[in-house]
């Protein structure tokens, strides 16, 4: 008998396919389910199909960005019903989450010292973690909503930046922002990453408007102006009359304040948080090698800073943190309880808003979200402080060596 050893890769051969099949099965189970948003998308799709040409861009009844309208227009050529096409678009972007989860999971495992095969297994399991998340299944599979459209393109952008590939990074960010305005939540991190790493030129930012204009070509052919995308984006700012719009952040406690007066307070609080971070820590830590884990931690904190302090946030806008914090928690034990709490909070929030689970009063969920945000803030400060101390130790050791040599 040969002495060759055979290893049975249990996670890869059995567990991972079962998890992926389970996620697909749950989406098929909810395929005929719908929320008010689903019926709104179906109405938009039907109007596009009835018009039948690119003039739809000047007569569109919805309020989403023109690249998404263009996507709906091209999907109308598929031989399926309006409802099925709407669901298929959501399913397509959910697959982006599988890709993002795999890439981040594999790289995080690699940086944690795992070998190539083990890192790949971690990537597969992290992809399954996103694919099976009740947040992604509910948002895309049940509602046919499109948070995956901007969230996972944004995550792919960040991954590319961290791999020192700024051109595809800017392209993915442009797609994220072009598809839904909430893609701008990734911009603070990109600015911080640029300030810290200086791994690409400021001219790379010009790729973003260029890609958006390319994505807007169908709209311009249909009769809209060259600047229509930007006009539509700024028209959406301040669309809602109050600071609170169903995402349980700090503004639920002051829900009746007028947006046009107090909305600027939230924006100021958010900007202040980023400035304090930038001034106090980034300059010191620029000389140190950052890990992807630290970058992902900082990214999730920066996105949640936006959703916690900006006014008029929908229930869905913290989607990126709700689906990716569990991936970070696989490698950072300190986030396992916060990740579970945030997923529970997000599920209850969407359940009461869209699935008929009860009256949508979110004061308790607001406290849970504040607690998770506090944990993220403490984690970011702790990571940066440890890097700062390491930098000081390295500096002092270097001075000692020079002194000894002298």
Secondary structure, 3 states (H helix, E strand, C coil): CCCCCCCCCHHHHHHHHHHHHHHHHHHHHCCCCCCHHHHHHHHHHHHHHHHCCCCHHHHCCCCCCHHHHHHHHHHCCCCCCHHHHHHHHHHHHHHHHHHHHHHHHHHHHHHCCCCHHHHHHHHHHHHHHHHCCHHHHHHHHHCCCCHHHHHHHHHHHHHHHHCCCHHHHHHHHHHHHHHCHHHHHHHHHHHHHHHHHCCCCHHHHHHHHHHHHHHCHHHHHCCCCCCHHHHHHHHHCCCCCECCCCCCCHHHHHCCCEHHHHHHHHHHHHHHHHHHHHHHHHHHHCCCCCCHHHHHHHHHHHHHHHHHHCCCCCCCCCHHHHHHHHHHHHHCHHHHHHHHHHHHHHHHHHHHHHCCCCCCCCHHHHHHHHHHHHHHHHHHHHHHHHHHHHHHHHHHHHHHHHHHHC
